[in-house]
Amino acid sequence: HTIKITVWYRTLAAVPRFSKNYDVFENKPSVPEYKVAYVQKSRFILLHYSIFKALWDWLILLATFYVAVTVPYNVCFTDAEDSLTAARSTIVSDIVVEMLFIVDIVLNFRTTYVSESGQVVYNTRSICLHYVATWFFVDLIAALPFDLLYAFNVPVTYLVHLLKTVRLLRLLRLLQKLDRYSQYSAMVLTLLMSMFALLAHWMACIWYVIGRQESNDPVTWDIGWLHELGKRIEAPYVNISVGGPSIHSAYIASLYFTLSSLTSVGFGNVCANTDAEKIFSICTMLIGALMHAVVFGNVTAIIQRMYSRRSLYHTRMKDLKDFIRVHRLPQQLKQRMLEYFQTTWSVSNGIDANEVGQLIP
Protein backbone atom coordinates (compact mmCIF):
# COMPACT_ATOMS: atom_id res chain seq x y z
CA HIS A 1 0.00 0.00 0.00
CA THR A 2 2.87 2.38 0.74
CA ILE A 3 4.23 2.00 -2.81
CA LYS A 4 0.77 2.61 -4.37
CA ILE A 5 0.20 5.69 -2.22
CA THR A 6 3.61 7.08 -3.19
CA VAL A 7 2.85 6.57 -6.89
CA TRP A 8 -0.56 8.24 -6.55
CA TYR A 9 0.92 11.17 -4.67
CA ARG A 10 3.70 11.74 -7.21
CA THR A 11 1.26 11.43 -10.10
CA LEU A 12 -1.11 14.00 -8.65
CA ALA A 13 1.77 16.31 -7.75
CA ALA A 14 2.95 16.23 -11.36
CA VAL A 15 -0.48 17.21 -12.69
CA PRO A 16 -0.84 21.01 -12.95
CA ARG A 17 -3.76 22.85 -11.42
CA PHE A 18 -6.54 23.51 -13.91
CA SER A 19 -8.16 26.89 -14.11
CA LYS A 20 -11.94 26.92 -14.22
CA ASN A 21 -11.78 29.24 -17.19
CA TYR A 22 -9.73 26.74 -19.18
CA ASP A 23 -11.61 25.37 -22.17
CA VAL A 24 -10.80 21.84 -23.25
CA PHE A 25 -12.26 22.38 -26.68
CA GLU A 26 -11.51 25.25 -29.04
CA ASN A 27 -14.29 27.71 -29.72
CA LYS A 28 -15.07 26.75 -33.27
CA PRO A 29 -18.38 27.36 -35.03
CA SER A 30 -20.75 24.42 -35.05
CA VAL A 31 -20.78 22.43 -38.27
CA PRO A 32 -24.17 21.24 -39.59
CA GLU A 33 -24.71 17.50 -39.77
CA TYR A 34 -24.46 17.33 -43.55
CA LYS A 35 -22.13 18.13 -46.42
CA VAL A 36 -21.75 21.74 -47.47
CA ALA A 37 -21.00 22.35 -51.13
CA TYR A 38 -18.85 25.31 -52.11
CA VAL A 39 -21.23 26.92 -54.55
CA GLN A 40 -22.13 30.50 -55.23
CA LYS A 41 -25.09 31.32 -53.01
CA SER A 42 -27.70 33.94 -53.76
CA ARG A 43 -28.30 36.48 -51.03
CA PHE A 44 -32.02 35.82 -51.45
CA ILE A 45 -31.60 32.18 -50.40
CA LEU A 46 -32.44 31.46 -46.76
CA LEU A 47 -30.39 28.82 -44.93
CA HIS A 48 -32.65 26.28 -43.28
CA TYR A 49 -30.34 26.02 -40.25
CA SER A 50 -30.02 29.78 -39.72
CA ILE A 51 -31.15 31.49 -36.52
CA PHE A 52 -33.79 33.50 -38.38
CA LYS A 53 -35.32 30.33 -39.88
CA ALA A 54 -35.41 28.65 -36.46
CA LEU A 55 -37.17 31.65 -34.90
CA TRP A 56 -39.56 31.85 -37.84
CA ASP A 57 -40.42 28.15 -37.54
CA TRP A 58 -41.30 28.61 -33.88
CA LEU A 59 -43.47 31.61 -34.75
CA ILE A 60 -45.33 29.52 -37.33
CA LEU A 61 -45.64 26.74 -34.77
CA LEU A 62 -47.28 29.15 -32.31
CA ALA A 63 -49.65 30.32 -35.05
CA THR A 64 -50.52 26.69 -35.81
CA PHE A 65 -51.25 26.04 -32.15
CA TYR A 66 -53.49 29.11 -32.15
CA VAL A 67 -55.44 27.65 -35.05
CA ALA A 68 -55.56 24.23 -33.38
CA VAL A 69 -57.14 25.79 -30.27
CA THR A 70 -59.54 28.36 -31.72
CA VAL A 71 -60.91 26.51 -34.75
CA PRO A 72 -62.28 23.41 -32.93
CA TYR A 73 -63.65 25.66 -30.18
CA ASN A 74 -65.50 27.89 -32.66
CA VAL A 75 -66.86 24.87 -34.53
CA CYS A 76 -68.12 23.04 -31.44
CA PHE A 77 -69.02 25.72 -28.90
CA THR A 78 -70.40 28.42 -31.22
CA ASP A 79 -73.95 28.11 -32.44
CA ALA A 80 -74.80 29.07 -36.00
CA GLU A 81 -76.66 32.19 -34.86
CA ASP A 82 -73.75 33.30 -32.64
CA SER A 83 -71.10 32.50 -35.23
CA LEU A 84 -70.89 36.02 -36.66
CA THR A 85 -70.26 37.63 -33.26
CA ALA A 86 -67.54 35.10 -32.42
CA ALA A 87 -65.94 35.55 -35.82
CA ARG A 88 -65.79 39.34 -35.52
CA SER A 89 -64.06 39.08 -32.14
CA THR A 90 -61.11 37.17 -33.62
CA ILE A 91 -61.03 38.65 -37.12
CA VAL A 92 -57.76 40.55 -36.55
CA SER A 93 -55.85 37.59 -35.13
CA ASP A 94 -57.23 35.30 -37.85
CA ILE A 95 -56.04 37.64 -40.60
CA VAL A 96 -52.59 37.90 -38.98
CA VAL A 97 -52.31 34.11 -38.90
CA GLU A 98 -53.35 33.87 -42.55
CA MET A 99 -50.70 36.43 -43.52
CA LEU A 100 -48.05 34.50 -41.57
CA PHE A 101 -48.95 31.30 -43.41
CA ILE A 102 -48.76 33.07 -46.79
CA VAL A 103 -45.35 34.57 -45.98
CA ASP A 104 -44.19 31.14 -44.81
CA ILE A 105 -45.00 29.69 -48.24
CA VAL A 106 -42.93 32.40 -49.91
CA LEU A 107 -39.98 31.77 -47.58
CA ASN A 108 -40.14 28.01 -48.13
CA PHE A 109 -39.63 28.58 -51.87
CA ARG A 110 -36.32 30.31 -50.98
CA THR A 111 -35.11 28.01 -48.18
CA THR A 112 -32.34 25.45 -48.63
CA TYR A 113 -32.84 21.79 -47.81
CA VAL A 114 -30.74 18.65 -47.41
CA SER A 115 -30.85 16.09 -50.20
CA GLU A 116 -30.89 12.34 -49.70
CA SER A 117 -27.13 12.26 -50.24
CA GLY A 118 -26.61 14.70 -47.37
CA GLN A 119 -25.85 17.66 -49.63
CA VAL A 120 -27.21 21.14 -48.95
CA VAL A 121 -29.18 22.26 -52.02
CA TYR A 122 -28.95 25.96 -52.95
CA ASN A 123 -30.36 25.78 -56.47
CA THR A 124 -33.60 27.76 -56.66
CA ARG A 125 -35.29 25.45 -59.16
CA SER A 126 -34.45 22.35 -57.10
CA ILE A 127 -35.74 24.04 -53.95
CA CYS A 128 -39.05 24.90 -55.63
CA LEU A 129 -39.55 21.39 -57.02
CA HIS A 130 -38.72 19.83 -53.66
CA TYR A 131 -41.15 22.07 -51.78
CA VAL A 132 -43.96 21.49 -54.30
CA ALA A 133 -43.44 17.74 -53.98
CA THR A 134 -43.53 17.76 -50.16
CA TRP A 135 -45.41 20.36 -48.11
CA PHE A 136 -46.60 22.98 -50.60
CA PHE A 137 -50.19 21.80 -51.05
CA VAL A 138 -50.69 21.29 -47.32
CA ASP A 139 -49.39 24.79 -46.62
CA LEU A 140 -51.46 26.23 -49.48
CA ILE A 141 -54.72 24.79 -48.16
CA ALA A 142 -53.89 26.03 -44.66
CA ALA A 143 -53.16 29.54 -45.98
CA LEU A 144 -56.37 30.01 -47.95
CA PRO A 145 -58.06 33.26 -46.79
CA PHE A 146 -61.35 31.75 -45.59
CA ASP A 147 -62.23 34.97 -43.76
CA LEU A 148 -63.03 36.57 -47.12
CA LEU A 149 -66.20 34.46 -47.13
CA TYR A 150 -67.62 36.77 -44.46
CA ALA A 151 -68.60 39.06 -47.31
CA PHE A 152 -71.32 36.57 -48.25
CA ASN A 153 -73.43 37.42 -45.17
CA VAL A 154 -74.22 35.67 -41.90
CA PRO A 155 -75.20 32.13 -43.03
CA VAL A 156 -71.70 31.53 -44.38
CA THR A 157 -69.85 32.24 -41.13
CA TYR A 158 -70.40 28.82 -39.54
CA LEU A 159 -69.16 27.20 -42.76
CA VAL A 160 -65.98 29.28 -42.48
CA HIS A 161 -65.17 27.68 -39.13
CA LEU A 162 -65.61 24.23 -40.66
CA LEU A 163 -63.37 25.09 -43.61
CA LYS A 164 -60.65 26.34 -41.28
CA THR A 165 -60.26 22.86 -39.81
CA VAL A 166 -58.08 21.95 -42.80
CA ARG A 167 -55.39 24.18 -41.26
CA LEU A 168 -54.89 21.50 -38.64
CA LEU A 169 -52.93 19.62 -41.33
CA ARG A 170 -50.00 21.89 -40.52
CA LEU A 171 -49.65 20.02 -37.23
CA LEU A 172 -48.04 17.25 -39.26
CA ARG A 173 -44.95 19.45 -39.36
CA LEU A 174 -44.71 19.14 -35.60
CA LEU A 175 -43.11 15.74 -36.16
CA GLN A 176 -40.31 17.52 -38.01
CA LYS A 177 -39.83 19.88 -35.08
CA LEU A 178 -39.57 16.99 -32.64
CA ASP A 179 -36.91 15.34 -34.79
CA ARG A 180 -34.93 18.54 -35.42
CA TYR A 181 -34.86 19.64 -31.79
CA SER A 182 -34.69 16.19 -30.22
CA GLN A 183 -31.36 17.05 -28.58
CA TYR A 184 -32.99 19.95 -26.71
CA SER A 185 -34.80 18.15 -23.91
CA ALA A 186 -36.67 21.18 -22.59
CA MET A 187 -38.11 22.00 -26.03
CA VAL A 188 -39.24 18.44 -26.68
CA LEU A 189 -40.76 18.27 -23.21
CA THR A 190 -42.67 21.50 -23.85
CA LEU A 191 -43.94 20.26 -27.22
CA LEU A 192 -45.08 16.92 -25.79
CA MET A 193 -47.00 18.52 -22.94
CA SER A 194 -48.51 21.03 -25.37
CA MET A 195 -49.70 18.20 -27.60
CA PHE A 196 -51.24 16.45 -24.59
CA ALA A 197 -53.10 19.63 -23.58
CA LEU A 198 -54.17 20.15 -27.20
CA LEU A 199 -55.58 16.61 -27.38
CA ALA A 200 -57.52 17.23 -24.16
CA HIS A 201 -58.91 20.45 -25.68
CA TRP A 202 -60.06 18.65 -28.84
CA MET A 203 -61.75 15.89 -26.88
CA ALA A 204 -63.43 18.49 -24.66
CA CYS A 205 -64.93 20.02 -27.78
CA ILE A 206 -66.21 16.62 -28.93
CA TRP A 207 -67.58 15.89 -25.44
CA TYR A 208 -69.58 19.12 -25.53
CA VAL A 209 -70.97 18.35 -29.00
CA ILE A 210 -72.14 14.95 -27.75
CA GLY A 211 -73.78 16.62 -24.76
CA ARG A 212 -75.57 19.11 -27.01
CA GLN A 213 -76.81 16.34 -29.29
CA GLU A 214 -78.10 14.37 -26.31
CA SER A 215 -79.79 17.47 -24.86
CA ASN A 216 -81.64 17.97 -28.17
CA ASP A 217 -82.92 14.40 -28.11
CA PRO A 218 -86.45 14.18 -26.60
CA VAL A 219 -85.57 10.81 -25.04
CA THR A 220 -82.19 11.61 -23.43
CA TRP A 221 -82.31 15.40 -22.91
CA ASP A 222 -82.96 15.12 -19.16
CA ILE A 223 -80.23 12.55 -18.34
CA GLY A 224 -77.26 13.87 -20.33
CA TRP A 225 -74.19 15.31 -18.64
CA LEU A 226 -75.10 18.87 -19.65
CA HIS A 227 -78.50 18.54 -17.97
CA GLU A 228 -76.86 17.21 -14.80
CA LEU A 229 -74.31 20.04 -14.86
CA GLY A 230 -77.09 22.61 -15.24
CA LYS A 231 -78.90 21.26 -12.17
CA ARG A 232 -75.72 21.34 -10.06
CA ILE A 233 -74.87 24.95 -10.88
CA GLU A 234 -78.53 26.01 -10.62
CA ALA A 235 -78.91 26.71 -14.33
CA PRO A 236 -81.17 23.84 -15.41
CA TYR A 237 -82.77 23.32 -18.79
CA VAL A 238 -86.38 24.45 -18.80
CA ASN A 239 -87.03 22.33 -21.85
CA ILE A 240 -84.92 20.90 -24.65
CA SER A 241 -83.64 24.24 -25.98
CA VAL A 242 -84.10 26.78 -23.18
CA GLY A 243 -81.75 27.31 -20.24
CA GLY A 244 -78.72 25.25 -19.34
CA PRO A 245 -75.17 26.14 -18.27
CA SER A 246 -73.21 28.91 -19.94
CA ILE A 247 -70.62 28.21 -22.64
CA HIS A 248 -67.86 29.16 -20.21
CA SER A 249 -69.04 26.68 -17.56
CA ALA A 250 -69.66 23.95 -20.13
CA TYR A 251 -66.15 24.28 -21.60
CA ILE A 252 -64.46 24.15 -18.19
CA ALA A 253 -66.51 21.08 -17.25
CA SER A 254 -65.70 19.42 -20.60
CA LEU A 255 -61.98 20.07 -20.25
CA TYR A 256 -62.07 18.86 -16.65
CA PHE A 257 -63.74 15.61 -17.71
CA THR A 258 -61.35 14.88 -20.59
CA LEU A 259 -58.23 15.65 -18.55
CA SER A 260 -59.55 13.46 -15.73
CA SER A 261 -60.24 10.61 -18.14
CA LEU A 262 -56.93 10.93 -20.02
CA THR A 263 -54.91 10.95 -16.79
CA SER A 264 -57.08 8.22 -15.15
CA VAL A 265 -57.77 10.33 -12.05
CA GLY A 266 -61.48 11.03 -12.58
CA PHE A 267 -63.63 11.69 -9.53
CA GLY A 268 -67.02 10.99 -11.13
CA ASN A 269 -68.57 14.42 -10.54
CA VAL A 270 -68.84 14.76 -14.34
CA CYS A 271 -69.84 11.38 -15.70
CA ALA A 272 -71.33 9.73 -18.76
CA ASN A 273 -75.02 8.82 -18.57
CA THR A 274 -76.25 8.11 -22.10
CA ASP A 275 -74.98 5.42 -24.45
CA ALA A 276 -73.20 7.92 -26.70
CA GLU A 277 -71.47 9.53 -23.72
CA LYS A 278 -70.36 6.14 -22.39
CA ILE A 279 -68.92 5.10 -25.76
CA PHE A 280 -66.96 8.35 -25.94
CA SER A 281 -65.73 7.82 -22.36
CA ILE A 282 -64.44 4.37 -23.28
CA CYS A 283 -62.57 5.81 -26.27
CA THR A 284 -61.13 8.56 -24.07
CA MET A 285 -59.83 6.02 -21.55
CA LEU A 286 -58.18 3.97 -24.30
CA ILE A 287 -56.56 7.07 -25.78
CA GLY A 288 -55.45 8.08 -22.29
CA ALA A 289 -53.71 4.73 -21.81
CA LEU A 290 -51.90 5.21 -25.13
CA MET A 291 -50.91 8.76 -24.19
CA HIS A 292 -49.46 7.51 -20.92
CA ALA A 293 -47.27 5.07 -22.84
CA VAL A 294 -46.14 7.58 -25.48
CA VAL A 295 -46.04 11.02 -23.90
CA PHE A 296 -45.22 10.31 -20.29
CA GLY A 297 -42.77 7.58 -21.28
CA ASN A 298 -40.88 10.15 -23.35
CA VAL A 299 -41.17 12.70 -20.54
CA THR A 300 -39.51 10.27 -18.13
CA ALA A 301 -36.69 9.59 -20.58
CA ILE A 302 -36.19 13.31 -21.23
CA ILE A 303 -36.01 14.17 -17.53
CA GLN A 304 -33.51 11.36 -16.93
CA ARG A 305 -31.40 12.62 -19.84
CA MET A 306 -31.49 16.17 -18.48
CA TYR A 307 -29.96 15.03 -15.18
CA SER A 308 -27.70 12.29 -16.55
CA ARG A 309 -24.49 14.34 -16.12
CA ARG A 310 -25.32 15.19 -12.53
CA SER A 311 -26.03 11.53 -11.78
CA LEU A 312 -22.73 10.51 -13.41
CA TYR A 313 -20.86 13.10 -11.31
CA HIS A 314 -22.26 11.76 -8.04
CA THR A 315 -21.56 8.16 -9.11
CA ARG A 316 -17.91 8.85 -9.90
CA MET A 317 -17.47 10.94 -6.76
CA LYS A 318 -18.83 8.06 -4.68
CA ASP A 319 -16.45 5.62 -6.40
CA LEU A 320 -13.51 7.90 -5.64
CA LYS A 321 -14.48 8.23 -1.97
CA ASP A 322 -14.89 4.46 -1.70
CA PHE A 323 -11.41 4.00 -3.19
CA ILE A 324 -9.94 6.44 -0.67
CA ARG A 325 -11.72 4.73 2.22
CA VAL A 326 -10.71 1.18 1.20
CA HIS A 327 -7.02 2.08 0.76
CA ARG A 328 -6.96 4.36 3.83
CA LEU A 329 -5.19 7.18 2.05
CA PRO A 330 -3.83 10.05 4.16
CA GLN A 331 -5.89 13.19 4.57
CA GLN A 332 -3.57 15.38 2.48
CA LEU A 333 -3.61 12.99 -0.47
CA LYS A 334 -7.37 12.55 -0.12
CA GLN A 335 -7.88 16.30 -0.34
CA ARG A 336 -5.66 16.55 -3.43
CA MET A 337 -7.55 13.76 -5.18
CA LEU A 338 -10.97 15.27 -4.46
CA GLU A 339 -9.85 18.72 -5.59
CA TYR A 340 -8.35 17.30 -8.76
CA PHE A 341 -11.56 15.42 -9.60
CA GLN A 342 -13.79 18.44 -8.95
CA THR A 343 -11.55 20.77 -10.96
CA THR A 344 -11.27 18.50 -13.99
CA TRP A 345 -15.02 17.84 -13.91
CA SER A 346 -15.81 21.57 -13.85
CA VAL A 347 -13.61 21.97 -16.94
CA SER A 348 -14.71 18.98 -19.02
CA ASN A 349 -18.12 18.20 -17.45
CA GLY A 350 -17.16 14.55 -17.44
CA ILE A 351 -16.48 14.39 -21.18
CA ASP A 352 -13.51 12.27 -22.22
CA ALA A 353 -11.75 14.23 -24.98
CA ASN A 354 -9.91 11.15 -26.25
CA GLU A 355 -13.13 9.14 -26.49
CA VAL A 356 -14.91 11.94 -28.32
CA GLY A 357 -11.93 12.40 -30.63
CA GLN A 358 -12.22 8.79 -31.76
CA LEU A 359 -15.73 9.51 -33.04
CA ILE A 360 -14.45 12.22 -35.37
CA PRO A 361 -13.03 10.95 -38.70
Buried (B, 14 or more C-beta within 10 A) or exposed (E): EEEEBEEBBEEEEEEEEBEEEEEEEEEEEEEEEBEEEEEEEEEEBBBBBEEEBEEBBEEBBEBBBBBBBBBBBBBBBBEEEBBBEBBEEBEEEBEEBBEBBBBBBEBBBBBBBBEEEEBBBBEEEEBBEBBEEEBBEBBEBBBBEBBEBBEEEEEBBBBBBEBBBBBBBBBEBBEEBBEBBEEEBEBBBEBBEBBBBBBBBBBBBBBBBBBBBBBEBEEBBBBBBBBBBBBBEEBBBEEBEEEBBEBEBBBBBBBBBBBBBBBEEBEEEBBBBBEBBEEBBEEBBEBBEEBBEEBBEBBEEBEEEEEEEEEEBEEEBEEBBEEBEEEEBEEEBBEBBBEBBBBBBBBBEBEEEEEEEEEEE
